[in-house]
Amino acid sequence: MSTESTNCSTSNRDVPRESQTETNSNSGQDFDVLDAVSLFNSRLDAALEKKRTLILSEVQDKLKPTNTFEFRGEGNTIQYNFNKERLRGLELLSQKLRSANFNGITDLISSKKEAIRQRNKILRIADKHGWGAVKECVDSDIADNSEDPARLRFAKIASLVHV
């Protein structure tokens, strides 16, 4: 019997136990989980770095010294500021394209197009009724639909009264 028990004990050592098999497969799963976490961390770090760079450039643009040049006409100052804002939007769009961050690009383009449409509308009103009428329309909330002739007449009269 002692020979059989020795043979059995030897054969038991050669056969992997279930707990050992589970440990080996768990270590493989742990390795996969660790790889996944590492990959996630590297992707997250890269995304955060892109976002940080984008935010820093926006803040730096906003903190740049303002133009010390003074325009002679108020309309020129307004147009300059309008153009400067559009340029800032285009630079943001360019940065997003370079960093392959396509989220919000169509919204940004739409907002810039709408701003240009509004500015062209104001220029048409100024050409037709003068900048005083435009100033009255913009300063007061009567100009939701600035093409309305009655509202334009009111703004034109109000601008003449204020002069």
Backbone as a chain_set.jsonl record, in Angstrom:
{"seq": "MSTESTNCSTSNRDVPRESQTETNSNSGQDFDVLDAVSLFNSRLDAALEKKRTLILSEVQDKLKPTNTFEFRGEGNTIQYNFNKERLRGLELLSQKLRSANFNGITDLISSKKEAIRQRNKILRIADKHGWGAVKECVDSDIADNSEDPARLRFAKIASLVHV", "coords": {"N": [[0.795, -1.183, 0.0], [1.912, 1.166, 0.608], [3.472, 1.713, -1.576], [1.582, 2.224, -3.498], [0.347, 4.467, -2.434], [2.457, 6.216, -2.552], [2.801, 6.376, -5.292], [0.361, 7.476, -5.968], [0.508, 9.928, -4.659], [2.617, 11.074, -6.033], [1.563, 11.224, -8.584], [-0.475, 12.992, -8.074], [0.889, 15.347, -7.658], [1.812, 15.953, -10.181], [-0.452, 16.54, -11.646], [-2.211, 19.417, -12.327], [-3.91, 21.326, -9.937], [-7.333, 22.406, -9.512], [-7.545, 24.912, -8.342], [-5.027, 25.965, -8.858], [-5.116, 26.13, -11.644], [-7.17, 27.974, -11.956], [-5.949, 30.2, -10.808], [-3.87, 30.65, -12.608], [-5.339, 31.285, -14.941], [-6.686, 33.503, -13.995], [-4.563, 35.268, -13.595], [-3.908, 35.807, -16.218], [-6.218, 37.122, -16.974], [-6.033, 39.268, -15.241], [-3.791, 40.487, -16.296], [-4.798, 41.264, -18.789], [-6.746, 43.085, -17.93], [-5.121, 44.933, -16.661], [-3.676, 45.839, -18.873], [-5.774, 47.001, -20.303], [-6.573, 49.037, -18.548], [-4.23, 50.522, -18.491], [-4.073, 51.321, -21.184], [-6.422, 52.827, -21.328], [-5.777, 54.862, -19.497], [-3.605, 56.068, -20.842], [-4.871, 57.005, -23.161], [-6.723, 58.756, -22.02], [-4.994, 60.578, -20.79], [-3.791, 61.673, -23.084], [-6.01, 62.872, -24.322], [-6.725, 64.732, -22.355], [-4.443, 66.325, -22.366], [-4.589, 67.474, -24.934], [-6.928, 68.972, -24.592], [-6.114, 70.69, -22.543], [-4.115, 72.151, -23.829], [-5.653, 73.432, -25.77], [-7.367, 75.01, -24.175], [-5.493, 76.623, -22.857], [-4.441, 78.066, -25.039], [-6.703, 79.496, -25.827], [-7.147, 81.09, -23.549], [-4.768, 82.549, -23.507], [-5.074, 83.98, -25.888], [-7.229, 85.593, -25.2], [-6.136, 87.078, -23.162], [-4.22, 88.567, -24.359], [-2.722, 91.723, -25.018], [-4.93, 94.399, -25.676], [-5.733, 96.072, -28.723], [-3.966, 98.991, -29.13], [-4.303, 100.9, -30.919], [-6.373, 103.498, -32.023], [-9.349, 103.879, -33.678], [-10.69, 106.258, -35.996], [-13.376, 106.41, -36.62], [-16.398, 105.235, -35.127], [-17.78, 103.128, -36.274], [-15.769, 101.792, -37.648], [-14.263, 100.782, -35.521], [-16.119, 99.03, -34.4], [-16.434, 97.249, -36.545], [-13.816, 96.267, -36.701], [-13.553, 94.937, -34.212], [-15.529, 93.011, -34.565], [-14.464, 91.553, -36.734], [-12.139, 90.637, -35.487], [-13.17, 88.903, -33.561], [-14.307, 86.956, -35.24], [-11.955, 85.983, -36.403], [-10.766, 84.822, -34.155], [-12.541, 82.723, -33.735], [-12.102, 81.267, -36.092], [-9.435, 80.532, -35.708], [-9.735, 78.842, -33.512], [-11.233, 76.849, -34.721], [-9.334, 75.917, -36.549], [-7.413, 74.883, -34.763], [-8.888, 72.801, -33.619], [-9.23, 71.16, -35.841], [-6.56, 70.467, -36.392], [-5.932, 69.005, -34.102], [-7.521, 66.865, -34.41], [-9.983, 66.901, -33.208], [-13.088, 66.707, -33.669], [-15.462, 67.341, -32.54], [-18.073, 69.573, -32.16], [-17.347, 71.208, -34.267], [-19.043, 71.711, -36.474], [-21.027, 73.154, -35.164], [-19.583, 75.392, -34.38], [-18.869, 76.474, -36.866], [-21.439, 77.043, -37.841], [-22.283, 78.989, -35.982], [-20.481, 81.057, -36.529], [-21.116, 81.624, -39.177], [-23.732, 82.549, -38.834], [-23.24, 84.847, -37.308], [-21.9, 86.42, -39.19], [-23.951, 86.722, -41.078], [-25.75, 88.245, -39.534], [-24.202, 90.528, -39.156], [-23.949, 91.455, -41.788], [-26.599, 92.075, -42.243], [-26.924, 94.21, -40.476], [-25.164, 95.997, -41.685], [-26.534, 96.475, -44.092], [-28.802, 97.792, -43.114], [-27.578, 100.04, -41.971], [-26.551, 101.226, -44.249], [-28.85, 101.951, -45.536], [-30.364, 103.445, -43.637], [-28.647, 104.754, -41.928], [-26.023, 104.921, -39.387], [-26.858, 105.737, -36.901], [-29.499, 104.852, -36.659], [-29.015, 102.142, -36.668], [-27.573, 101.879, -34.308], [-29.553, 102.568, -32.436], [-31.337, 100.483, -32.938], [-29.812, 98.252, -32.192], [-29.146, 98.824, -29.549], [-31.63, 98.917, -28.258], [-34.316, 96.616, -27.676], [-36.049, 96.531, -29.785], [-35.507, 95.603, -32.225], [-35.848, 92.911, -33.061], [-36.789, 91.835, -35.398], [-35.386, 93.332, -37.685], [-35.985, 94.109, -40.236], [-38.494, 95.025, -40.324], [-40.376, 97.695, -41.337], [-41.695, 99.662, -39.735], [-40.455, 99.478, -37.256], [-37.884, 100.17, -37.985], [-38.296, 102.809, -38.818], [-39.015, 103.928, -36.365], [-36.617, 103.557, -34.955], [-34.939, 105.129, -36.508], [-36.037, 107.686, -36.15], [-35.71, 107.903, -33.383], [-32.935, 107.887, -33.261], [-32.37, 110.3, -34.482], [-33.491, 112.057, -32.656], [-31.84, 111.719, -30.453], [-29.504, 112.82, -31.337]], "CA": [[0.0, 0.0, 0.0], [2.738, 2.344, 0.658], [3.903, 2.003, -2.931], [0.451, 2.835, -4.198], [0.14, 5.813, -1.927], [3.541, 7.024, -3.08], [2.479, 6.619, -6.692], [-0.777, 8.406, -6.008], [0.946, 11.259, -4.27], [3.429, 11.582, -7.128], [0.677, 11.576, -9.68], [-1.243, 14.168, -7.66], [1.73, 16.526, -7.818], [1.949, 16.24, -11.603], [-1.718, 17.04, -12.169], [-2.506, 20.728, -11.732], [-5.165, 21.404, -9.19], [-8.273, 23.386, -10.063], [-7.226, 26.235, -7.813], [-3.859, 26.456, -9.584], [-5.565, 26.473, -12.986], [-7.925, 29.232, -11.84], [-5.001, 31.268, -10.541], [-3.183, 30.949, -13.858], [-6.244, 31.986, -15.848], [-6.953, 34.819, -13.41], [-3.43, 36.155, -13.847], [-4.067, 36.231, -17.603], [-7.281, 38.131, -16.982], [-5.487, 40.449, -14.585], [-2.904, 41.119, -17.26], [-5.652, 41.926, -19.763], [-7.364, 44.229, -17.259], [-4.066, 45.933, -16.48], [-3.433, 46.43, -20.189], [-6.914, 47.856, -20.639], [-6.498, 50.229, -17.695], [-3.089, 51.301, -18.975], [-4.478, 51.928, -22.454], [-7.407, 53.86, -20.998], [-5.053, 55.984, -18.891], [-2.822, 56.78, -21.854], [-5.819, 57.735, -24.015], [-7.266, 59.85, -21.222], [-3.928, 61.577, -20.665], [-3.633, 62.349, -24.376], [-7.177, 63.737, -24.52], [-6.616, 65.845, -21.411], [-3.362, 67.199, -22.832], [-5.129, 68.251, -26.055], [-7.887, 69.93, -24.041], [-5.346, 71.682, -21.798], [-3.467, 73.006, -24.825], [-6.696, 74.245, -26.382], [-7.819, 75.996, -23.186], [-4.407, 77.582, -22.666], [-4.337, 78.97, -26.188], [-7.849, 80.412, -25.772], [-6.909, 82.054, -22.471], [-3.697, 83.44, -23.952], [-5.64, 84.891, -26.884], [-8.079, 86.568, -24.525], [-5.325, 87.922, -22.298], [-3.306, 89.379, -25.155], [-3.07, 93.141, -24.889], [-5.86, 94.881, -26.689], [-5.148, 96.961, -29.713], [-3.854, 100.351, -28.625], [-4.665, 101.773, -32.019], [-7.739, 103.999, -31.921], [-9.934, 104.22, -34.969], [-11.349, 107.563, -36.03], [-14.826, 106.224, -36.634], [-16.923, 104.185, -34.259], [-18.127, 101.992, -37.127], [-14.542, 101.044, -37.919], [-13.933, 100.048, -34.299], [-17.074, 97.926, -34.301], [-16.093, 96.266, -37.573], [-12.549, 95.648, -36.308], [-13.834, 93.979, -33.135], [-16.285, 91.913, -35.171], [-13.507, 90.745, -37.493], [-11.241, 90.002, -34.529], [-13.921, 87.778, -32.979], [-14.395, 85.902, -36.267], [-10.621, 85.389, -36.506], [-10.583, 83.956, -32.99], [-13.315, 81.516, -34.007], [-11.418, 80.499, -37.133], [-8.247, 79.931, -35.096], [-10.226, 77.716, -32.716], [-11.591, 75.815, -35.695], [-8.077, 75.379, -37.054], [-6.823, 74.061, -33.703], [-9.676, 71.573, -33.494], [-8.923, 70.31, -36.992], [-5.207, 69.936, -36.228], [-5.898, 68.021, -33.019], [-8.491, 65.818, -34.783], [-11.125, 66.993, -32.304], [-14.134, 67.153, -34.576], [-16.667, 67.665, -31.783], [-18.448, 70.971, -32.121], [-16.865, 71.987, -35.414], [-20.187, 72.198, -37.254], [-21.678, 74.201, -34.372], [-18.735, 76.576, -34.454], [-19.03, 77.033, -38.213], [-22.791, 77.607, -37.921], [-22.357, 80.232, -35.207], [-19.73, 82.097, -37.236], [-21.915, 82.001, -40.349], [-24.858, 83.352, -38.357], [-22.706, 86.158, -36.918], [-21.629, 87.171, -40.428], [-25.267, 87.1, -41.63], [-26.267, 89.347, -38.719], [-23.4, 91.722, -39.434], [-24.351, 91.939, -43.11], [-27.922, 92.676, -42.069], [-26.686, 95.516, -39.856], [-24.556, 96.862, -42.705], [-27.595, 96.893, -45.024], [-29.624, 98.79, -42.414], [-26.772, 101.255, -41.85], [-26.452, 101.826, -45.569], [-30.15, 102.496, -45.904], [-30.941, 104.366, -42.654], [-27.606, 105.414, -41.141], [-25.522, 104.198, -38.221], [-27.651, 106.112, -35.723], [-30.632, 103.925, -36.597], [-28.475, 100.829, -36.283], [-27.25, 101.938, -32.881], [-30.826, 102.503, -31.711], [-31.879, 99.122, -33.087], [-28.999, 97.3, -31.441], [-29.217, 99.149, -28.128], [-32.936, 98.556, -27.718], [-34.787, 95.302, -28.115], [-37.123, 96.655, -30.774], [-35.038, 95.151, -33.533], [-35.809, 91.458, -33.229], [-36.903, 91.663, -36.843], [-34.992, 94.676, -38.105], [-36.493, 94.419, -41.566], [-39.816, 95.612, -40.157], [-40.235, 99.132, -41.628], [-42.143, 100.505, -38.624], [-39.395, 99.469, -36.245], [-36.768, 100.946, -38.521], [-38.661, 104.229, -38.756], [-38.917, 104.32, -34.966], [-35.194, 103.632, -34.61], [-34.369, 106.273, -37.214], [-36.513, 108.888, -35.45], [-35.055, 107.929, -32.073], [-31.53, 108.263, -33.444], [-32.337, 111.734, -34.778], [-33.815, 112.773, -31.424], [-30.677, 111.642, -29.57], [-28.393, 113.594, -31.896]], "C": [[0.845, 1.257, 0.0], [3.272, 2.698, -0.715], [2.787, 2.679, -3.707], [0.231, 4.262, -3.721], [1.245, 6.739, -2.407], [3.279, 7.351, -4.537], [1.337, 7.612, -6.832], [-0.329, 9.807, -5.657], [1.817, 11.877, -5.354], [2.547, 12.02, -8.275], [-0.17, 12.794, -9.336], [-0.423, 15.442, -7.842], [1.847, 16.925, -9.287], [0.694, 16.858, -12.198], [-2.0, 18.395, -11.529], [-3.862, 20.709, -11.051], [-6.052, 22.472, -9.817], [-7.934, 24.789, -9.581], [-6.001, 26.819, -8.51], [-4.241, 26.897, -10.99], [-6.319, 27.797, -12.959], [-6.981, 30.404, -11.616], [-4.273, 31.664, -11.818], [-4.089, 31.701, -14.82], [-6.596, 33.363, -15.311], [-5.79, 35.769, -13.65], [-3.446, 36.636, -15.291], [-5.137, 37.296, -17.723], [-6.793, 39.413, -16.333], [-4.575, 41.209, -15.538], [-3.71, 41.868, -18.318], [-6.302, 43.168, -19.171], [-6.328, 45.327, -17.062], [-3.722, 46.613, -17.797], [-4.539, 47.4, -20.569], [-6.873, 49.146, -19.834], [-5.352, 51.127, -18.154], [-3.428, 52.022, -20.279], [-5.466, 53.064, -22.217], [-6.714, 55.087, -20.421], [-4.261, 56.772, -19.928], [-3.728, 57.577, -22.785], [-6.382, 58.947, -23.285], [-6.231, 60.958, -21.059], [-3.745, 62.364, -21.958], [-4.788, 63.315, -24.627], [-7.119, 64.946, -23.596], [-5.524, 66.826, -21.832], [-3.827, 68.068, -24.0], [-6.055, 69.343, -25.541], [-7.148, 71.043, -23.305], [-4.681, 72.666, -22.758], [-4.475, 73.957, -25.458], [-7.153, 75.352, -25.435], [-6.743, 77.051, -22.963], [-4.297, 78.561, -23.824], [-5.501, 79.957, -26.213], [-7.632, 81.487, -24.721], [-5.818, 83.036, -22.878], [-4.202, 84.434, -24.988], [-6.461, 85.979, -26.217], [-7.274, 87.521, -23.657], [-4.304, 88.757, -23.057], [-3.702, 90.842, -25.002], [-3.981, 93.579, -26.03], [-5.143, 95.859, -27.607], [-5.129, 98.387, -29.161], [-4.192, 101.37, -29.703], [-6.112, 102.213, -31.851], [-8.213, 104.416, -33.305], [-10.605, 105.579, -34.873], [-12.855, 107.421, -35.942], [-15.255, 105.061, -35.756], [-17.272, 102.936, -35.063], [-16.913, 101.131, -37.454], [-14.115, 100.214, -36.71], [-14.83, 98.833, -34.149], [-16.728, 96.841, -35.31], [-14.795, 95.539, -37.228], [-12.774, 94.586, -35.232], [-14.605, 92.77, -33.653], [-15.336, 90.977, -35.917], [-12.558, 89.983, -36.565], [-11.908, 88.781, -33.887], [-14.049, 86.635, -33.983], [-13.049, 85.206, -36.433], [-10.347, 84.436, -35.347], [-11.338, 82.642, -33.19], [-12.662, 80.641, -35.057], [-10.142, 79.841, -36.606], [-8.634, 78.727, -34.245], [-10.591, 76.547, -33.616], [-10.336, 75.139, -36.241], [-7.407, 74.473, -36.024], [-7.566, 72.746, -33.55], [-9.383, 70.623, -34.646], [-7.534, 69.684, -36.867], [-5.151, 68.85, -35.163], [-6.875, 66.879, -33.258], [-9.646, 65.761, -33.797], [-12.274, 67.583, -33.103], [-15.434, 67.492, -33.862], [-16.9, 69.171, -31.804], [-17.995, 71.802, -33.302], [-18.035, 72.537, -36.215], [-20.938, 73.284, -36.498], [-20.892, 75.503, -34.446], [-18.872, 77.258, -35.808], [-20.394, 77.699, -38.34], [-22.889, 78.922, -37.167], [-21.609, 81.365, -35.905], [-20.481, 82.561, -38.482], [-23.085, 82.891, -39.934], [-24.39, 84.751, -37.947], [-22.431, 87.019, -38.147], [-22.94, 87.597, -41.082], [-25.85, 88.29, -40.865], [-25.505, 90.639, -39.015], [-23.754, 92.308, -40.794], [-25.718, 92.609, -43.056], [-27.784, 94.078, -41.471], [-26.078, 96.484, -40.868], [-25.587, 97.348, -43.72], [-28.478, 97.967, -44.387], [-28.864, 100.108, -42.311], [-26.663, 101.969, -43.185], [-27.746, 102.535, -45.936], [-30.608, 103.613, -44.963], [-29.907, 105.092, -41.795], [-27.235, 104.625, -39.887], [-26.271, 104.562, -36.948], [-28.835, 105.182, -35.55], [-30.159, 102.537, -36.17], [-28.185, 100.805, -34.794], [-28.509, 101.865, -32.039], [-31.416, 101.099, -31.771], [-31.125, 98.136, -32.215], [-29.114, 97.554, -29.946], [-30.552, 98.777, -27.51], [-33.363, 97.218, -28.301], [-35.896, 95.403, -29.151], [-36.765, 95.989, -32.084], [-34.912, 93.639, -33.631], [-35.916, 91.109, -34.699], [-36.642, 93.036, -37.449], [-35.473, 95.041, -39.491], [-37.879, 95.058, -41.489], [-39.705, 97.129, -40.334], [-40.654, 100.032, -40.469], [-41.062, 100.576, -37.545], [-38.187, 100.279, -36.721], [-37.06, 102.44, -38.485], [-38.535, 104.739, -37.329], [-37.45, 104.491, -34.56], [-34.544, 104.845, -35.264], [-34.773, 107.574, -36.528], [-35.817, 109.019, -34.105], [-33.595, 108.34, -32.205], [-31.405, 109.75, -33.756], [-32.609, 112.558, -33.536], [-32.599, 112.81, -30.505], [-29.497, 112.463, -30.072], [-28.555, 115.006, -31.509]], "O": [[0.47, 2.281, -0.572], [3.504, 3.873, -0.997], [3.032, 3.602, -4.483], [-0.04, 5.157, -4.521], [1.002, 7.922, -2.645], [3.509, 8.479, -4.973], [1.352, 8.478, -7.707], [-0.746, 10.773, -6.296], [1.759, 13.087, -5.572], [2.767, 13.075, -8.869], [-0.545, 13.552, -10.23], [-0.977, 16.499, -8.146], [1.97, 18.11, -9.6], [0.777, 17.624, -13.158], [-2.023, 18.502, -10.303], [-4.826, 20.133, -11.556], [-5.579, 23.332, -10.56], [-8.029, 25.749, -10.346], [-5.932, 28.028, -8.732], [-3.753, 27.917, -11.478], [-6.131, 28.642, -13.834], [-7.187, 31.483, -12.172], [-4.076, 32.848, -12.09], [-3.651, 32.662, -15.453], [-6.785, 34.298, -16.089], [-6.006, 36.958, -13.886], [-3.037, 37.765, -15.564], [-4.989, 38.257, -18.477], [-7.092, 40.51, -16.803], [-4.594, 42.439, -15.575], [-3.349, 42.98, -18.702], [-6.397, 44.196, -19.841], [-6.615, 46.506, -17.267], [-3.501, 47.823, -17.835], [-4.278, 48.484, -21.09], [-7.11, 50.226, -20.374], [-5.492, 52.349, -18.198], [-3.104, 53.198, -20.447], [-5.362, 54.129, -22.826], [-7.019, 56.217, -20.802], [-4.247, 58.002, -19.898], [-3.395, 58.701, -23.16], [-6.502, 60.03, -23.859], [-6.556, 62.139, -21.177], [-3.565, 63.581, -21.929], [-4.579, 64.437, -25.087], [-7.431, 66.062, -24.012], [-5.68, 68.035, -21.664], [-3.505, 69.255, -24.059], [-5.988, 70.49, -25.984], [-7.512, 72.213, -23.426], [-4.687, 73.874, -22.52], [-4.19, 75.137, -25.657], [-7.307, 76.501, -25.849], [-7.046, 78.242, -22.888], [-4.084, 79.755, -23.613], [-5.32, 81.12, -26.574], [-7.9, 82.663, -24.968], [-5.937, 84.233, -22.618], [-3.808, 85.6, -24.974], [-6.404, 87.143, -26.611], [-7.69, 88.659, -23.44], [-3.599, 89.57, -22.458], [-4.884, 91.159, -24.872], [-3.814, 93.177, -27.182], [-4.082, 96.389, -27.28], [-6.168, 98.919, -28.771], [-4.346, 102.559, -29.423], [-6.983, 101.39, -31.569], [-7.563, 105.196, -34.001], [-11.035, 105.997, -33.798], [-13.529, 108.207, -35.276], [-14.568, 104.044, -35.656], [-17.082, 101.816, -34.589], [-17.007, 99.906, -37.53], [-13.659, 99.079, -36.857], [-14.367, 97.743, -33.815], [-16.726, 95.655, -34.98], [-14.686, 94.331, -37.438], [-12.252, 93.475, -35.327], [-14.362, 91.641, -33.228], [-15.398, 89.758, -35.753], [-12.217, 88.829, -36.825], [-11.268, 87.747, -33.698], [-13.914, 85.469, -33.613], [-12.994, 83.986, -36.586], [-9.763, 83.369, -35.538], [-10.829, 81.574, -32.852], [-12.661, 79.416, -34.938], [-9.804, 78.727, -37.006], [-7.943, 77.709, -34.253], [-10.292, 75.394, -33.306], [-10.295, 73.916, -36.376], [-6.891, 73.412, -36.375], [-6.95, 71.695, -33.372], [-9.298, 69.411, -34.445], [-7.346, 68.513, -37.196], [-4.406, 67.88, -35.304], [-7.038, 66.014, -32.397], [-10.224, 64.698, -33.574], [-12.416, 68.802, -33.204], [-16.407, 67.888, -34.504], [-15.995, 69.945, -31.491], [-18.245, 73.008, -33.328], [-18.025, 73.707, -36.597], [-21.435, 74.232, -37.106], [-21.471, 76.583, -34.562], [-18.978, 78.483, -35.883], [-20.5, 78.798, -38.885], [-23.506, 79.871, -37.652], [-22.056, 82.512, -35.875], [-20.482, 83.749, -38.805], [-23.39, 83.875, -40.608], [-25.08, 85.734, -38.215], [-22.702, 88.219, -38.138], [-23.038, 88.714, -41.59], [-26.377, 89.225, -41.467], [-26.101, 91.712, -39.111], [-23.847, 93.527, -40.939], [-25.959, 93.599, -43.747], [-28.45, 95.016, -41.91], [-26.442, 97.66, -40.901], [-25.531, 98.496, -44.162], [-28.856, 98.936, -45.045], [-29.436, 101.175, -42.537], [-26.682, 103.199, -43.234], [-27.732, 103.591, -46.57], [-31.172, 104.611, -45.413], [-30.271, 105.966, -41.008], [-27.998, 103.794, -39.395], [-26.311, 103.767, -36.009], [-29.148, 104.767, -34.434], [-30.832, 101.849, -35.402], [-28.506, 99.839, -34.101], [-28.531, 101.168, -31.024], [-31.931, 100.591, -30.776], [-31.731, 97.28, -31.571], [-29.173, 96.61, -29.158], [-30.601, 98.363, -26.352], [-32.819, 96.761, -29.306], [-36.617, 94.428, -29.368], [-37.617, 95.826, -32.957], [-33.959, 93.138, -34.229], [-35.233, 90.212, -35.191], [-37.572, 93.804, -37.695], [-35.372, 96.204, -39.882], [-38.378, 95.575, -42.488], [-39.01, 97.785, -39.559], [-40.027, 101.067, -40.241], [-40.804, 101.645, -36.993], [-37.554, 100.985, -35.936], [-36.185, 103.244, -38.164], [-38.022, 105.833, -37.094], [-37.095, 105.465, -33.896], [-33.703, 105.51, -34.659], [-33.943, 108.464, -36.344], [-35.385, 110.107, -33.725], [-33.074, 109.061, -31.354], [-30.44, 110.391, -33.341], [-32.035, 113.633, -33.364], [-32.35, 113.821, -29.849], [-28.584, 112.767, -29.304], [-27.729, 115.844, -31.872]]}, "num_chains": 1, "name": "protein.A"}
